[in-house]
Amino acid sequence: MDPVERVVLAFPGERPKVAAVTAVARRDPSAPPPPAVTPAAGAPSITDQPARLGELGQQGLPTPEEFAAAKAKAKLLGV
């Protein structure tokens, strides 16, 4: 029988739920570590993203808060 772990799932606005998750495979401690993940060539680094978001805001694109408000308004209007 596989070991079972209990995981609490909590989403905003919902009651927490407990889910049983079967541990299918556990990493062998004697196995070599997995290869490091490297970003794709030409992909922006995480340190470049705040500057890029600032540029997009200056171009008139909505902030995440403005987008969420517009999305909520459209949902209320049935659009």
C-alpha positions as CSV (number, residue, x, y, z in Angstrom):
1,M,0.0,0.0,0.0
2,D,1.3,3.4,-1.0
3,P,1.8,6.0,1.8
4,V,-0.8,8.7,1.9
5,E,-0.1,12.3,2.7
6,R,-2.8,14.8,3.8
7,V,-2.6,18.2,2.1
8,V,-4.7,21.2,3.0
9,L,-5.9,23.2,0.0
10,A,-7.0,26.7,0.7
11,F,-8.2,29.0,-2.1
12,P,-9.2,32.7,-1.5
13,G,-12.8,32.9,-0.5
14,E,-13.2,29.2,0.1
15,R,-13.1,26.9,3.1
16,P,-9.9,24.9,3.4
17,K,-10.2,21.3,2.1
18,V,-8.2,18.3,3.1
19,A,-7.0,16.1,0.2
20,A,-5.4,12.7,0.4
21,V,-2.4,12.5,-1.9
22,T,-0.8,9.2,-2.6
23,A,3.0,9.4,-2.7
24,V,3.8,7.7,-6.0
25,A,7.5,8.1,-6.2
26,R,10.0,9.4,-3.7
27,R,13.4,10.6,-4.7
28,D,16.2,8.3,-3.7
29,P,18.6,10.2,-1.5
30,S,21.5,8.4,-3.0
31,A,20.5,9.4,-6.6
32,P,22.3,12.3,-8.3
33,P,20.5,15.6,-8.1
34,P,18.3,16.6,-11.1
35,P,19.9,18.9,-13.7
36,A,19.6,22.6,-12.9
37,V,16.9,24.5,-14.8
38,T,18.3,27.3,-16.9
39,P,16.2,30.0,-18.6
40,A,15.8,29.8,-22.4
41,A,18.0,31.9,-24.5
42,G,16.6,35.4,-25.0
43,A,14.2,35.0,-22.1
44,P,14.0,38.0,-19.7
45,S,15.6,37.5,-16.4
46,I,13.6,37.9,-13.2
47,T,15.6,41.1,-12.4
48,D,14.5,42.6,-15.8
49,Q,10.8,42.0,-15.2
50,P,10.0,45.0,-12.9
51,A,11.6,47.4,-15.3
52,R,9.6,45.8,-18.2
53,L,6.3,46.1,-16.2
54,G,7.1,49.8,-15.5
55,E,7.6,50.4,-19.2
56,L,4.3,48.7,-20.0
57,G,2.5,50.8,-17.4
58,Q,3.9,54.0,-19.0
59,Q,2.5,52.8,-22.4
60,G,-1.0,52.8,-20.9
61,L,-1.4,49.1,-20.3
62,P,-3.6,48.3,-17.2
63,T,-2.0,47.2,-13.9
64,P,-3.1,43.7,-12.6
65,E,-5.5,45.5,-10.2
66,E,-7.0,47.5,-13.1
67,F,-7.3,44.4,-15.2
68,A,-9.0,42.5,-12.3
69,A,-11.5,45.4,-11.8
70,A,-12.3,45.5,-15.5
71,K,-12.8,41.7,-15.6
72,A,-15.1,41.9,-12.6
73,K,-17.1,44.7,-14.2
74,A,-17.4,42.7,-17.4
75,K,-18.6,39.6,-15.5
76,L,-21.3,41.8,-13.8
77,L,-22.4,43.1,-17.1
78,G,-22.5,39.7,-18.6
79,V,-19.9,40.5,-21.3
